[in-house]
Amino acid sequence: MTEFKSLDDIDFAGKRVFLRADLNVPMNNRAITDAARITEAAVALRELLDGGAAVVLASHLGRPKGKAVPEFSLRPVAAQLAGELGGAAIEFVDGWGGSRPEDAAAALQPGEVLLLENLRFEPGEEANDPAFAARLAALADIYVDDAFSCAHRAHASIIGVPGLLPAAAGRLMQKELEALKAALEEPEHPVAAIVGGNKISTKLGVLENLIAKVDHLLIGGAMAHTFLLADGIDVGRSLAEPEMVDTARRIIDAANGNGCRLTLPTDVRVAAELAETADSKAVSVDAIPDRMMALDIGPKTAAAMNAVITQCRTVIWNGPLGAFEFPPFDSGTNSVARLVAERTRSGALKSIAGGGDTMAALVQARAAADFSYVSLAGGAFLEWLQGRELPGIAALKT
């Protein structure tokens, strides 16, 4: 963390701290359905409050496109956050009109929290408008970024404000950066990357970057079907991208040229429909029935992937290996996830995973808690896997 200041490097006692968190939580009829990000923010808040800071808390929620949309208000988050903090009072500013944010921030005392309304209600946030960044910066003395999941966004609260105030990474950001550095920049070899999901087209940059850095690349999910097509294998009705076959061949050649060993499915679990009640069976990849589709890696493939993992010291995971939401098509993901968790728990392996679907799959497999680190970030994690410098990280560099 030598490139970044952390909370250990700043004196925030008696100061107003602008804390950029990620409170972009899923809601149904304005009821929060997953409070994980609020729980994470509460941890950051406690440290700042216990250290004598007054906190101006800011986040976005959804995509209101620069307008005040009631369903995207952060008001429900304020109530949930107060509960996470043991009933502490959270003052909520319900809009950006007039001088309401400025007046509330000026009155803020050490140990108090002010939650601003959704940053994206203001068009200046996503436009990285210097005037809006200056308005935010004027609310506080110090800037702390604890929203790695937003680090790929060149928005006012992410890159504008840290250019105007002393800036530091929050604990969650620090933990994320240290985990990522350990996984890909300074890993213990051998390193295996597990990449799943549906499309090569959405993860092309990820695959190209990983084959230059890891020792093993294990590919599952529907994207594996395009690689099978590239090998001349008929995948029946399986989801695939025929237009990406040449790209798949290029990735295979590049992996071979970089000494990266590629593991593709040799068997898959197939069914005529995607449903929990569907009849399914495991077949060799060269025996997929014309009217069926592959919905998970097969047991032989899972065993082959597990054999690779037992040889490795570091595992990076993005994307499920099958349609895990519909048992029994979670079997492949569960098998591999539980082995990674077991070896991590025993100290034989460092493991990092990221992406919303990945997180959900690992939680369902009851494996997430034993991974070295599971990132809540989606787009930022993917961009990091592509080797890109994230704007929000660059803005924090000293």
C-alpha positions in Angstrom: 0.0 0.0 0.0 3.0 2.3 -0.4 1.3 4.2 -3.3 -1.7 5.1 -1.1 -2.5 6.7 2.1 -4.7 4.7 4.5 -6.5 5.7 7.6 -3.3 5.0 9.5 -1.7 8.0 7.7 -4.2 10.7 8.5 -5.4 12.4 11.6 -9.2 12.6 11.4 -10.0 13.4 15.0 -12.2 16.5 15.1 -12.4 16.6 11.3 -15.2 16.3 8.9 -14.6 13.2 6.7 -16.2 12.8 3.3 -16.6 9.0 3.1 -17.4 7.7 -0.4 -19.0 4.3 0.2 -20.9 1.9 -2.1 -24.5 1.8 -0.8 -25.9 0.6 -4.1 -28.0 -2.1 -2.6 -30.8 -4.1 -4.3 -34.3 -3.2 -3.4 -37.8 -4.4 -3.9 -40.6 -1.8 -3.4 -38.0 0.3 -1.6 -37.3 -2.5 0.8 -33.6 -3.6 1.0 -33.2 -7.2 -0.1 -29.4 -7.5 0.5 -27.7 -5.3 3.1 -24.1 -6.6 2.7 -22.8 -3.3 1.4 -24.5 -1.4 4.2 -22.9 -3.8 6.7 -19.5 -3.1 5.1 -20.0 0.7 5.3 -21.0 0.5 9.0 -17.6 -1.0 9.7 -15.8 1.9 8.1 -18.1 4.4 9.9 -17.4 2.9 13.3 -13.7 3.4 12.9 -14.1 7.0 11.9 -16.6 7.8 14.5 -14.6 6.1 17.3 -11.6 8.2 16.2 -13.5 11.4 16.7 -14.5 12.3 13.1 -17.7 13.7 11.9 -18.7 11.8 8.7 -20.4 13.1 5.6 -21.4 9.8 3.9 -22.0 9.7 0.1 -23.1 7.0 -2.4 -25.1 6.4 -5.5 -28.1 4.1 -5.9 -29.2 2.7 -9.2 -29.3 4.8 -12.4 -31.5 7.8 -12.0 -29.7 9.6 -14.8 -29.2 13.0 -13.2 -32.7 13.4 -11.9 -34.4 12.9 -8.5 -36.3 9.6 -8.8 -38.0 8.6 -5.5 -37.4 4.9 -5.9 -33.7 5.5 -6.0 -33.6 7.6 -2.8 -31.1 6.6 -0.1 -33.6 7.3 2.7 -34.2 3.5 3.3 -30.5 3.0 3.6 -30.3 5.6 6.4 -32.7 3.5 8.5 -30.8 0.3 7.8 -27.5 1.9 8.5 -28.7 3.3 11.9 -29.6 -0.3 12.8 -26.2 -1.5 11.9 -24.7 1.1 14.1 -26.8 0.1 17.1 -29.5 2.7 16.7 -27.2 5.7 16.1 -28.8 8.7 14.6 -28.1 9.2 10.9 -29.1 12.6 9.6 -30.4 12.4 6.1 -30.4 15.2 3.6 -33.3 14.5 1.3 -32.1 16.6 -1.7 -29.6 18.8 -3.4 -31.6 21.9 -3.6 -30.5 25.2 -2.1 -27.8 24.9 0.6 -29.3 21.9 2.5 -26.2 19.7 2.2 -23.9 22.6 3.1 -25.9 23.7 6.1 -26.2 20.2 7.5 -22.5 19.5 7.0 -21.6 22.8 8.7 -23.6 21.8 11.8 -22.1 18.3 12.0 -20.3 17.4 15.2 -17.7 14.7 15.9 -19.3 11.4 16.3 -22.2 12.3 14.0 -23.1 11.0 10.5 -24.7 12.9 7.7 -26.0 10.8 4.7 -26.3 12.7 1.5 -29.0 12.0 -1.0 -28.2 9.9 -4.0 -25.2 11.5 -5.8 -26.6 10.5 -9.2 -29.6 12.7 -8.7 -27.2 15.4 -9.7 -26.0 15.3 -13.4 -22.6 16.7 -12.3 -21.8 13.4 -10.6 -21.5 11.1 -13.6 -20.2 14.0 -15.8 -17.4 14.6 -13.3 -18.4 18.3 -13.3 -15.6 20.3 -11.5 -18.3 22.5 -9.9 -20.1 19.6 -8.4 -16.8 18.1 -7.2 -16.0 21.4 -5.6 -19.4 21.5 -3.9 -18.8 18.0 -2.4 -15.3 18.8 -1.3 -16.5 21.9 0.5 -18.5 19.7 2.8 -15.4 18.1 4.5 -11.8 18.4 5.4 -10.6 14.9 4.4 -11.7 12.5 1.7 -11.8 8.7 2.3 -12.7 6.3 -0.6 -14.1 3.0 0.6 -15.9 2.1 -2.7 -13.6 -0.1 -4.7 -16.7 -1.3 -6.6 -17.0 2.2 -8.1 -13.3 2.7 -8.8 -13.8 2.1 -12.5 -16.1 5.1 -12.7 -14.6 8.5 -13.6 -17.3 10.4 -11.6 -17.0 13.5 -9.5 -17.1 11.8 -6.1 -14.5 9.2 -7.2 -11.9 11.3 -9.0 -12.9 14.9 -8.6 -13.1 15.2 -4.9 -9.8 13.5 -4.1 -8.0 16.1 -6.2 -9.3 18.8 -3.9 -8.9 17.3 -0.4 -6.3 15.2 1.4 -7.3 11.7 0.4 -6.9 8.2 1.7 -8.2 4.7 1.1 -10.7 3.3 3.6 -10.2 -0.1 5.2 -12.4 -1.9 2.7 -10.6 -0.3 -0.2 -7.2 -1.0 1.4 -8.2 -4.7 2.0 -9.4 -5.0 -1.6 -6.2 -3.5 -3.1 -3.9 -5.6 -0.9 -5.9 -8.8 -1.9 -5.7 -8.0 -5.6 -2.0 -7.2 -5.4 -1.4 -10.5 -3.7 -3.4 -12.4 -6.2 -2.1 -11.1 -9.5 0.8 -8.7 -9.1 2.8 -10.6 -6.5 1.2 -14.1 -6.3 2.6 -17.4 -5.1 2.9 -19.7 -8.1 1.4 -21.8 -9.5 -1.6 -19.6 -10.1 -4.9 -20.8 -11.5 -7.6 -18.6 -12.8 -11.2 -19.9 -13.0 -13.3 -18.1 -15.5 -17.0 -18.8 -16.1 -20.1 -17.0 -17.2 -21.9 -16.8 -20.5 -19.9 -14.9 -23.0 -16.3 -14.6 -24.3 -17.2 -11.2 -25.7 -17.8 -9.7 -22.2 -14.6 -11.2 -20.8 -12.2 -11.0 -23.7 -9.9 -8.5 -22.0 -9.9 -10.6 -18.9 -8.9 -13.8 -20.7 -6.2 -12.0 -22.7 -4.7 -10.5 -19.5 -4.8 -13.7 -17.5 -3.1 -16.0 -20.0 -0.1 -13.7 -19.8 0.0 -13.9 -16.0 -1.3 -17.3 -14.7 -0.1 -20.8 -15.0 -3.5 -22.4 -15.5 -6.7 -21.2 -17.0 -9.9 -23.2 -16.2 -12.8 -22.3 -18.3 -16.4 -23.2 -17.6 -19.9 -21.8 -18.0 -21.5 -21.2 -21.3 -18.4 -19.4 -22.6 -16.7 -22.8 -22.6 -19.1 -23.9 -25.4 -17.6 -21.4 -27.8 -14.2 -22.9 -27.1 -15.7 -26.3 -27.8 -17.0 -25.0 -31.1 -13.5 -23.8 -31.9 -12.4 -27.4 -31.4 -15.0 -28.6 -33.9 -17.4 -30.0 -31.3 -21.1 -29.8 -31.8 -22.7 -28.3 -28.7 -26.4 -28.9 -29.6 -28.7 -26.2 -28.3 -26.1 -25.0 -25.8 -25.7 -21.2 -25.4 -22.6 -20.2 -27.4 -21.2 -17.4 -29.6 -20.4 -18.8 -33.0 -19.2 -15.4 -34.1 -16.4 -15.6 -31.4 -15.0 -19.0 -32.6 -11.9 -17.3 -34.2 -11.3 -15.3 -31.1 -11.5 -18.5 -29.0 -8.9 -20.1 -31.3 -6.7 -17.1 -30.9 -7.0 -17.3 -27.1 -6.1 -21.0 -27.2 -3.0 -20.3 -29.3 -2.0 -17.4 -27.1 -2.3 -19.5 -23.9 -0.1 -22.2 -25.5 2.4 -19.5 -26.5 2.5 -18.1 -22.9 2.9 -21.5 -21.3 -0.6 -21.2 -19.7 -2.3 -24.5 -19.5 -5.9 -24.4 -20.6 -8.5 -26.7 -19.0 -11.8 -27.0 -20.9 -14.8 -29.3 -20.2 -14.4 -32.9 -21.3 -17.9 -33.7 -20.1 -21.0 -31.6 -19.3 -24.4 -32.0 -17.7 -27.2 -31.6 -20.3 -30.9 -31.2 -20.3 -33.7 -30.3 -22.7 -34.7 -27.2 -20.6 -33.3 -25.0 -17.8 -35.4 -25.9 -14.8 -34.9 -27.6 -11.4 -37.3 -30.4 -12.5 -35.5 -31.1 -15.8 -34.1 -34.5 -16.4 -30.4 -34.2 -16.8 -27.4 -36.4 -17.4 -23.6 -36.1 -17.8 -22.3 -36.8 -21.2 -18.9 -36.4 -23.0 -18.6 -33.1 -24.8 -18.5 -34.9 -28.1 -21.8 -36.7 -27.4 -24.1 -33.7 -26.6 -27.6 -34.5 -28.1 -28.8 -32.2 -30.8 -31.9 -31.2 -28.9 -30.2 -30.7 -25.5 -28.0 -28.0 -24.0 -25.1 -28.1 -21.7 -25.9 -26.4 -18.4 -23.0 -27.3 -16.1 -19.6 -28.9 -16.3 -19.6 -32.7 -15.8 -18.1 -34.6 -12.9 -15.0 -35.6 -14.9 -14.3 -32.0 -15.7 -14.8 -30.9 -12.1 -12.4 -33.6 -11.0 -9.8 -32.4 -13.6 -10.2 -28.8 -12.4 -9.8 -29.9 -8.8 -6.6 -31.8 -9.7 -5.2 -28.6 -11.1 -6.2 -26.6 -8.0 -4.4 -29.1 -5.7 -1.2 -28.2 -7.5 -1.7 -24.4 -7.1 -0.9 -21.8 -4.4 -3.2 -19.1 -5.7 -6.6 -19.1 -7.3 -8.5 -16.2 -8.9 -12.2 -16.8 -9.7 -14.7 -14.9 -11.8 -17.9 -16.4 -13.0 -19.9 -19.6 -12.2 -19.2 -22.9 -14.0 -22.8 -23.7 -14.7 -26.4 -22.5 -14.2 -26.0 -22.7 -10.4 -29.3 -21.1 -9.7 -31.0 -24.4 -10.9 -29.8 -27.5 -9.1 -28.4 -30.0 -10.1 -26.6 -27.5 -12.5 -24.8 -26.2 -9.4 -22.8 -29.4 -8.9 -19.7 -28.3 -10.9 -19.4 -24.9 -9.2 -20.1 -26.5 -5.8 -17.4 -29.2 -6.2 -14.7 -26.8 -7.3 -15.7 -24.0 -4.8 -15.6 -26.4 -1.8 -12.2 -27.7 -2.7 -10.8 -24.1 -3.0 -12.4 -23.3 0.3 -11.0 -26.4 2.0 -7.5 -25.8 0.7 -7.7 -22.1 1.7 -8.8 -23.0 5.1 -5.9 -25.4 5.5 -3.4 -22.7 4.5 -2.4 -24.4 1.2 -4.0 -21.8 -1.0 -4.7 -18.1 -1.3 -8.0 -17.5 -3.1 -9.8 -14.4 -4.3 -13.1 -14.2 -6.1 -15.2 -11.4 -7.5 -18.4 -10.5 -9.3 -22.0 -10.6 -8.3 -22.8 -14.0 -9.8 -19.6 -15.4 -8.4 -20.4 -14.2 -4.9 -23.9 -15.7 -5.1 -22.6 -19.0 -6.3 -19.9 -19.3 -3.6 -22.5 -18.4 -0.9 -24.8 -21.0 -2.2 -22.0 -23.5 -2.2 -21.3 -22.5 1.5 -17.7 -21.8 0.4 -17.5 -18.0 0.4 -16.5 -17.6 4.0 -13.4 -19.6 3.6 -12.0 -17.8 0.6 -9.1 -15.5 1.4 -11.1 -12.6 -0.1 -14.4 -12.3 -1.9 -14.9 -8.9 -3.6 -18.3 -7.3 -3.7 -17.2 -5.4 -6.8 -18.5 -6.3 -10.2 -17.3 -4.0 -13.0 -14.3 -2.8 -11.1 -13.2 -6.3 -10.4 -13.5 -7.2 -14.1 -11.6 -4.1 -15.2 -8.8 -5.0 -12.7 -8.7 -8.5 -14.1 -8.1 -6.9 -17.5 -5.0 -5.2 -16.2 -6.5 -1.7 -16.5 -5.7 1.2 -14.1 -8.9 2.2 -12.4 -9.6 5.9 -12.3 -10.6 5.8 -8.7 -7.4 4.1 -7.7 -5.2 6.5 -9.8 -6.9 9.4 -8.0 -5.7 8.1 -4.6 -2.1 7.7 -5.6 0.3 9.8 -3.6 
